[in-house]
Structure formats: C-alpha cells, structure tokens
Amino acid sequence: MTARISNFVRAPERTQGPDNGAECPVHGRYTEVSVEQFDGGKLSTGCPACHFAGLRTSPEGSEQHRQALQVEQQRRLNTLLIGSGITPRFRDAMFQSYQTGDTVPMVQVLVRCRDFAEKFPEHYEAGRSLLLVGNVGTGKTHLGSAIAQHVIREHGAQAVITSAAQIIRAAKGAMARTAQYTERDVIEELVGFDLLVIDEVGAQGGTEYERGLLHEVIDQRYQQVLPTVLISNLPAEAGGDQHGELTLQDFIGERALDRLRQGGRAVRFTWGSARRGVSA
C-alpha cells in the first residue's frame, strides 16, 4: 500500500555520497549517512549495526543500551522538530528570546502563552484552544512557534505550525488530475496532530470555500477534543470602533470561532509593532 502523502510534515533530509564508506571496528564497512538537524547542521548516523545491537540485544541498564536509547530519543525529537513546520527564521523563537522590556501587556501575553505550553497535557486533555490576535509585528508568530517547540521538546507531542494559505493550497491541490491525495486526506492529517497552530488567518482571500475548509478543520479538531492555536492580525470580532472592518469571524465563520472560544482563551496583542524588540 502506498504511503499517504504529507502536505505539512517533512522528514529530515538524509544524504550519502559515493565516498561515504566508513569502517566499524566491530562490524566492518558500512555506508555513512548524514541527517539534517533542526539547528541547521548535519549529524552522521554512525554504524547502524552497533545502534541496532545497543538497542535490541544489549542488556537493559547497560551503557550500550542507555546510549542507544539516548540516540533514539534524539532522533525522534529531531524528526518532530523538523516536521513541525517551524521555519529557519523562527527556530530560535523561544519564550526566553521574546523581549518584553517594561511593557506590561507584553509580559502578560508572554506569561499566558508560556502557561499554555507548560500545562499542555492539561490543555490537551480538555481540548483547550488558544487565539493569538492583534496588531502586525507584535510577535504572535514568535510565540506560536515557541509554543510548538516547547510542546515538542518538553512533552514529546507532535505540534505543527502552518499558515491558513498553505492549508488552502494543499486542499486545492487535491483537485488536480494528477494529485495523489484527496481533500479529505488534507483534513484528516490536520486533525491528527496533537497540536495544530494555524498562522496568518485573514491573509487569504476569504472565499466561501476557504471559510468552509478552515471551519471544517477547526470543527473536526473540536469534535476530537484536540487543541488548536490560531494566529491572526485581525480582531476576533468587530468592536465599537471597528464597525464595518474585517474580523477573524469573516474568515473562519461564527461557528468555528465559537468552537475555539469554548473553554479556550484569547490573547490580545494590543501594542504597536515591536519587531525591534523581538529576537527570532
């Protein structure tokens, strides 16, 4: 059976050249493979027979078994981080690198986002979502990436960050005659992640099809009691001084917005652009 194509998760790149032969003192010649690392570097896998022996045949508690388990854990972590969709620009986006200065609202936002990430098992069980909404350049993507990275590193969960536009492109790509996946495959994959972070909601066209698609993704995750983080430069809904302006509700629908709010939290970024104060 052909493996289903992923539109949002990629595996680490593995490279081997014609001169990548290596020598193991125990198992002899083997082909050295370099694996892409989340930090931008590459790491050689070493002798596969040694790793297999340490993992499968060495006594539990032995140094060989402990080292093999450590390597396996590091590989899994690297796979989750590379598959998360966190771009090179935001791979250093952590809570500690979000600079708030003396701005009280920024401190409060940081505390709420960090709390969501640190208590993720609790939020996961409750299917509790998070809305990050507000002005351009206030660090919403930075904190969305920090949440995803913390959830992966500290809780071993699968967290994926993608844009609303990418979701829509993937779904529309299923309509091509040569497509090897369906729109249903796209939705099922998005619903399968432990945490889904949808960025740049409101930057797309806002057609009925797009609104329906995003609603279905959010609704299906809600039905499966899975948390979603949604990021937008738009207000969730029109306020007293925003009559007639576009809102988040215009792009995902009233019901989807209600799904996110039910038991969830809204974090508002109310200050002006702070790109100079955010290191990412």
C-alpha positions as CSV (number, residue, x, y, z in Angstrom):
1,M,0.0,0.0,0.0
2,T,1.4,3.4,-1.0
3,A,2.1,5.7,2.0
4,R,-0.1,8.7,2.2
5,I,1.5,12.0,1.1
6,S,2.0,14.6,3.8
7,N,1.4,18.2,2.9
8,F,2.6,19.6,6.2
9,V,5.2,17.3,7.7
10,R,8.6,16.6,6.1
11,A,11.2,14.1,7.3
12,P,14.8,15.1,7.9
13,E,16.9,15.0,4.7
14,R,19.4,12.1,4.6
15,T,22.4,12.3,2.3
16,Q,25.1,9.9,1.4
17,G,27.7,10.2,-1.3
18,P,29.8,7.7,-3.3
19,D,32.7,8.2,-0.9
20,N,30.7,7.8,2.3
21,G,32.1,4.5,3.2
22,A,33.2,4.1,6.9
23,E,34.8,1.4,9.0
24,C,33.4,0.0,12.2
25,P,36.0,-2.0,14.3
26,V,33.3,-4.5,15.2
27,H,31.0,-4.8,12.1
28,G,33.3,-3.7,9.3
29,R,32.4,-1.4,6.4
30,Y,29.1,0.5,6.4
31,T,27.7,3.5,4.5
32,E,27.8,6.7,6.4
33,V,24.6,8.7,6.3
34,S,24.3,12.4,7.2
35,V,21.0,13.5,8.6
36,E,19.7,17.1,8.6
37,Q,19.3,18.6,12.1
38,F,16.8,21.1,13.3
39,D,19.6,23.6,14.2
40,G,20.7,23.7,10.5
41,G,23.6,21.3,10.8
42,K,24.1,17.6,9.9
43,L,24.8,14.6,12.0
44,S,26.3,11.3,10.9
45,T,24.3,8.2,12.0
46,G,27.3,6.0,12.7
47,C,27.4,2.3,12.4
48,P,23.8,1.0,12.1
49,A,24.7,-2.5,13.3
50,C,26.1,-1.0,16.5
51,H,23.0,1.0,17.1
52,F,20.8,-2.0,16.5
53,A,22.8,-4.1,18.9
54,G,22.7,-1.5,21.6
55,L,19.0,-1.0,21.2
56,R,17.9,-4.6,20.8
57,T,20.4,-7.1,22.1
58,S,22.4,-5.2,24.8
59,P,21.2,-5.9,28.4
60,E,18.8,-3.3,29.8
61,G,20.7,-0.9,32.0
62,S,24.0,-1.4,30.2
63,E,25.9,1.6,28.9
64,Q,25.4,0.4,25.3
65,H,21.7,0.2,25.8
66,R,21.5,3.5,27.5
67,Q,23.4,5.2,24.7
68,A,21.3,3.6,22.0
69,L,18.1,4.8,23.8
70,Q,19.5,8.3,24.0
71,V,20.3,8.3,20.3
72,E,16.8,7.0,19.5
73,Q,15.2,9.8,21.6
74,Q,17.4,12.5,20.0
75,R,16.4,11.2,16.5
76,R,12.7,11.2,17.4
77,L,13.0,14.8,18.8
78,N,14.8,16.0,15.7
79,T,12.2,14.4,13.4
80,L,9.4,16.1,15.4
81,L,11.1,19.5,15.3
82,I,11.9,19.4,11.5
83,G,8.4,18.1,10.8
84,S,6.8,20.9,12.9
85,G,6.9,23.5,10.1
86,I,8.9,25.9,12.2
87,T,11.0,27.8,9.7
88,P,14.7,28.7,10.0
89,R,13.7,32.3,10.8
90,F,11.8,31.1,13.9
91,R,13.8,28.0,15.0
92,D,15.4,30.2,17.8
93,A,12.0,31.7,18.7
94,M,11.7,30.6,22.4
95,F,9.9,32.1,25.3
96,Q,13.2,33.4,26.8
97,S,14.0,35.2,23.5
98,Y,10.7,37.1,23.5
99,Q,11.8,40.5,24.8
100,T,9.1,42.4,26.7
101,G,11.1,45.2,28.3
102,D,8.9,47.0,30.7
103,T,5.8,46.7,28.6
104,V,3.2,45.2,30.9
105,P,0.8,43.9,28.2
106,M,3.7,42.1,26.5
107,V,4.7,40.5,29.8
108,Q,1.1,39.4,30.4
109,V,0.9,37.9,26.9
110,L,4.2,36.0,27.4
111,V,3.0,34.6,30.7
112,R,-0.3,33.3,29.2
113,C,1.5,31.7,26.2
114,R,4.1,30.1,28.4
115,D,1.4,28.8,30.7
116,F,-0.4,27.2,27.8
117,A,2.7,25.4,26.7
118,E,3.9,24.3,30.1
119,K,0.4,23.0,31.0
120,F,-0.1,21.4,27.6
121,P,-1.0,17.9,28.9
122,E,-3.9,19.5,30.8
123,H,-5.0,21.6,27.8
124,Y,-4.7,18.6,25.6
125,E,-7.0,16.5,27.8
126,A,-9.5,19.3,27.8
127,G,-9.1,20.1,24.0
128,R,-8.5,23.7,25.1
129,S,-7.5,26.1,22.2
130,L,-5.8,29.5,22.1
131,L,-6.4,32.6,20.0
132,L,-3.5,35.0,19.4
133,V,-4.9,38.1,17.8
134,G,-3.8,41.7,17.4
135,N,-1.5,44.1,15.6
136,V,1.1,43.3,13.0
137,G,4.7,42.9,14.2
138,T,3.9,42.1,17.8
139,G,5.4,38.7,18.0
140,K,2.5,36.4,17.5
141,T,4.3,34.0,15.2
142,H,7.3,34.1,17.5
143,L,5.1,32.9,20.4
144,G,3.2,30.5,18.3
145,S,6.5,28.9,17.3
146,A,7.7,28.9,20.9
147,I,4.6,27.1,22.0
148,A,5.0,24.4,19.3
149,Q,8.7,23.9,20.1
150,H,8.1,23.7,23.9
151,V,5.3,21.2,23.4
152,I,7.6,19.0,21.3
153,R,10.7,19.3,23.5
154,E,9.1,19.1,26.9
155,H,6.0,16.9,26.2
156,G,7.1,14.8,23.2
157,A,3.9,15.7,21.4
158,Q,3.5,16.3,17.6
159,A,3.0,20.0,17.1
160,V,2.7,21.5,13.6
161,I,2.6,25.2,12.6
162,T,1.3,26.1,9.2
163,S,-0.4,29.1,7.5
164,A,-4.1,29.3,6.5
165,A,-2.9,29.9,2.9
166,Q,-0.8,26.6,3.0
167,I,-3.9,24.7,4.1
168,I,-5.9,26.1,1.3
169,R,-3.2,25.5,-1.3
170,A,-2.9,21.8,-0.2
171,A,-6.7,21.3,-0.3
172,K,-7.0,22.9,-3.8
173,G,-4.0,20.8,-4.9
174,A,-6.1,17.7,-4.4
175,M,-8.3,18.9,-7.2
176,A,-5.6,18.4,-9.8
177,R,-6.0,15.4,-12.0
178,T,-2.5,14.1,-11.1
179,A,-3.0,14.6,-7.3
180,Q,-2.1,11.6,-5.2
181,Y,-4.2,12.7,-2.3
182,T,-7.7,14.0,-1.6
183,E,-9.1,17.0,0.2
184,R,-10.2,14.5,2.9
185,D,-6.6,13.4,3.3
186,V,-5.6,17.0,4.0
187,I,-8.3,17.5,6.6
188,E,-7.6,14.1,8.3
189,E,-3.8,14.9,8.5
190,L,-4.5,18.3,10.1
191,V,-6.9,16.7,12.6
192,G,-4.3,14.1,13.5
193,F,-1.7,16.4,15.1
194,D,-1.5,16.7,18.9
195,L,-1.3,20.5,18.5
196,L,-2.1,22.5,15.3
197,V,-1.0,26.1,15.0
198,I,-2.7,28.0,12.1
199,D,-0.9,31.2,11.3
200,E,-1.8,34.2,9.2
201,V,-5.6,33.6,9.3
202,G,-7.1,36.6,7.4
203,A,-4.3,36.9,4.9
204,Q,-6.1,34.7,2.4
205,G,-8.9,35.6,0.1
206,G,-11.8,34.8,2.4
207,T,-14.0,33.0,-0.1
208,E,-16.8,30.7,0.9
209,Y,-14.7,27.7,0.0
210,E,-11.8,28.9,2.2
211,R,-14.1,29.7,5.1
212,G,-15.8,26.3,4.8
213,L,-12.4,24.5,4.7
214,L,-11.0,26.3,7.7
215,H,-14.2,25.8,9.6
216,E,-14.1,22.0,8.9
217,V,-10.5,21.7,10.2
218,I,-11.3,23.6,13.3
219,D,-14.6,21.8,13.9
220,Q,-13.1,18.4,13.4
221,R,-10.4,19.1,15.9
222,Y,-13.0,20.4,18.3
223,Q,-15.0,17.2,17.8
224,Q,-11.9,15.1,18.6
225,V,-11.2,17.3,21.7
226,L,-7.8,18.5,20.3
227,P,-6.3,21.9,20.9
228,T,-5.7,24.4,18.2
229,V,-3.7,27.7,18.3
230,L,-4.9,30.3,15.8
231,I,-2.9,33.4,14.9
232,S,-4.4,36.4,13.2
233,N,-3.7,40.2,12.7
234,L,-7.5,40.7,12.7
235,P,-9.7,41.2,15.8
236,A,-11.9,38.2,16.7
237,E,-15.0,40.3,16.2
238,A,-16.0,43.9,15.5
239,G,-15.7,46.3,18.4
240,G,-17.4,49.6,18.9
241,D,-14.8,51.5,16.9
242,Q,-14.3,48.8,14.3
243,H,-17.7,48.7,12.7
244,G,-17.5,47.5,9.1
245,E,-13.9,46.3,9.3
246,L,-13.0,42.7,8.6
247,T,-12.7,40.4,11.5
248,L,-11.5,36.8,12.2
249,Q,-15.1,35.7,12.1
250,D,-15.3,36.7,8.4
251,F,-12.5,34.2,7.5
252,I,-13.4,31.2,9.6
253,G,-17.1,31.7,10.3
254,E,-19.0,32.3,13.5
255,R,-19.3,28.6,14.5
256,A,-15.6,27.9,14.1
257,L,-14.8,31.0,16.2
258,D,-17.2,29.8,18.8
259,R,-15.5,26.3,18.8
260,L,-12.2,27.9,19.5
261,R,-13.6,30.0,22.3
262,Q,-15.4,27.2,24.1
263,G,-13.2,26.5,27.0
264,G,-10.4,28.3,25.2
265,R,-8.5,31.5,25.7
266,A,-8.0,34.7,23.7
267,V,-4.7,36.5,24.0
268,R,-4.7,40.0,22.5
269,F,-1.6,41.8,21.2
270,T,-2.7,45.4,21.6
271,W,0.5,47.4,21.3
272,G,2.2,48.7,18.1
273,S,4.8,46.9,16.1
274,A,7.6,45.6,18.3
275,R,9.8,43.8,15.7
276,R,12.9,45.6,17.0
277,G,12.2,44.1,20.4
278,V,11.6,40.5,19.3
279,S,14.6,38.3,18.6
280,A,13.7,35.5,16.3
